[in-house]
Amino acid sequence: MIEVTGLRKRFRSALALDGVTFTAPPGKVTGFIGPNGAGKSTTIRVILGLDAPDEGRARVGGHRYQDLRNPLRHVGALVDAAAVQPGRTARDHLLWLARSQSLTTGRVDAVIEQVGLAPAARRKAGGFSLGMRQRLGIAAALLGDPPVVILDEPFNGMDPEGIAWMRGLLRTLAAEGRALLVSSHLMGELQGIADRAVVIGRGKVLADGGIDELLARAAGEQVLLRTPAPAEAAGALRRAGGAATILDGGALSVSGLTARQVVEALGRSSVVFSEVTTQRATLEDVYFRLTGGEAEFRADGGRGARR
Ligand SMILES: Nc1ncnc2c1ncn2[C@@H]1O[C@H](COP(=O)(O)OP(=O)(O)OP(=O)(O)O)[C@@H](O)[C@H]1O
């Protein structure tokens, strides 16, 4: 379990964290989602004792990171995949880490297998692609078989096969009962694997909840309607208390009414239609709805992060 309570952190003029509070419970993948500069890395660095907060606290399994003995047994983290000595082989890097934490060579070989690095284990890490470095970073995170795993942008630099593998690994680790905190600025990566999402923007938590709950909150708000008589339909829907926007091609986007209410309102006014669909929100829709209003994100290309 990770517990973060009221974290505030200022870097000179930048308020990086402005009262961040959330938990990442065991057995779940908690997505930690926000645009560039939102405060994800700073939060993770505070959890890992790499940065000190000005206010608030972070606990891993009920303890401050600094108070953990052999921390790799309590929490594994991938923060900066490039942080390996280029002249060292992958296996030597892991052996060195294992020795520093009283872990066995057996664990080293187990994690090398687990992340699919066996064929490259005796090659120097300096020649690794970013995707291979990510795998090596994950291997290091899993070395102590920790109950808590924190991965900062683990999909960075991974090819489609690597991404599919990573998604499977995250699900497996959560199914084993571990608490996972996985940051990303790309929503699609976490849809289908995260159980919960903490959405952060400008150092504040904008939403925190189950993925289904977040999607349900956003879904059902819009109904898409296709009709050969858009103007008449819009009038009928307004009379029924909805708001309708006529889109290109005669379609209408309706808010304030359920699909059933739309059908009933059109029936009352004898307006024909060919389609009425409730728009199912994606995690990406939720994200842009939550962060899109923030001018800074638009200016710094928050939307540009979209694939
Ligand atoms: N060491 C530092 N010195 C000064 N400002 C910093 C430092 N670290 C972070 N910041 C600032 O704090 C804010 C939050 O940055 P942070 O790296 O935590 O965001 P992020 O959500 O992880 O973004 P990204 O996805 O780009 O990594 C930004 O405005 C950033 O410029």
The ligand as a Tripos MOL2 file, in Angstrom:
@<TRIPOS>MOLECULE
LIG
   31    33     1     0     0
SMALL
NO_CHARGES

@<TRIPOS>ATOM
      1 N1         14.4590   19.7120   -9.7630 N.pl3     1 LIG1
      2 C1         13.5720   20.6270  -10.1580 C.ar      1 LIG1
      3 N2         13.8680   21.9360  -10.1680 N.ar      1 LIG1
      4 C2         12.9680   22.8600  -10.5630 C.ar      1 LIG1
      5 N3         11.7200   22.5740  -10.9870 N.ar      1 LIG1
      6 C3         11.3620   21.2810  -11.0080 C.ar      1 LIG1
      7 C4         12.2550   20.2400  -10.6060 C.ar      1 LIG1
      8 N4         11.6070   19.0380  -10.7360 N.ar      1 LIG1
      9 C5         10.3680   19.3310  -11.1970 C.ar      1 LIG1
     10 N5         10.2130   20.6730  -11.3650 N.ar      1 LIG1
     11 C6          8.9910   21.3510  -11.8200 C.3       1 LIG1
     12 O1          7.9090   20.8140  -11.0920 O.3       1 LIG1
     13 C7          6.7690   20.6290  -11.9280 C.3       1 LIG1
     14 C8          6.3430   19.1680  -11.8950 C.3       1 LIG1
     15 O2          7.3140   18.3750  -12.5950 O.3       1 LIG1
     16 P1          7.2820   16.7930  -12.6580 P.3       1 LIG1
     17 O3          8.5440   16.3530  -13.3310 O.co2     1 LIG1
     18 O4          6.9740   16.2370  -11.3320 O.co2     1 LIG1
     19 O5          6.0470   16.5290  -13.6250 O.3       1 LIG1
     20 P2          5.6300   15.2050  -14.3910 P.3       1 LIG1
     21 O6          4.1540   15.1040  -14.2420 O.co2     1 LIG1
     22 O7          6.4300   14.0610  -13.9360 O.co2     1 LIG1
     23 O8          5.9770   15.5580  -15.8810 O.3       1 LIG1
     24 P3          6.6740   14.6480  -17.0270 P.3       1 LIG1
     25 O9          5.5760   13.7720  -17.5770 O.co2     1 LIG1
     26 O10         7.1090   15.6920  -18.0040 O.co2     1 LIG1
     27 O11         7.8100   13.9160  -16.4050 O.co2     1 LIG1
     28 C9          7.1510   21.1490  -13.2940 C.3       1 LIG1
     29 O12         6.7300   22.4890  -13.3820 O.3       1 LIG1
     30 C10         8.6640   21.0570  -13.2810 C.3       1 LIG1
     31 O13         9.2210   22.0140  -14.1420 O.3       1 LIG1
@<TRIPOS>BOND
     1     1     2 1
     2     2     3 ar
     3     2     7 ar
     4     3     4 ar
     5     4     5 ar
     6     5     6 ar
     7     6     7 ar
     8     6    10 ar
     9     7     8 ar
    10     8     9 ar
    11     9    10 ar
    12    10    11 1
    13    11    12 1
    14    11    30 1
    15    12    13 1
    16    13    14 1
    17    13    28 1
    18    14    15 1
    19    15    16 1
    20    16    17 2
    21    16    18 1
    22    16    19 1
    23    19    20 1
    24    20    21 2
    25    20    22 1
    26    20    23 1
    27    23    24 1
    28    24    25 2
    29    24    26 1
    30    24    27 1
    31    28    29 1
    32    28    30 1
    33    30    31 1
@<TRIPOS>SUBSTRUCTURE
     1 LIG1         1 GROUP 0 **** ****
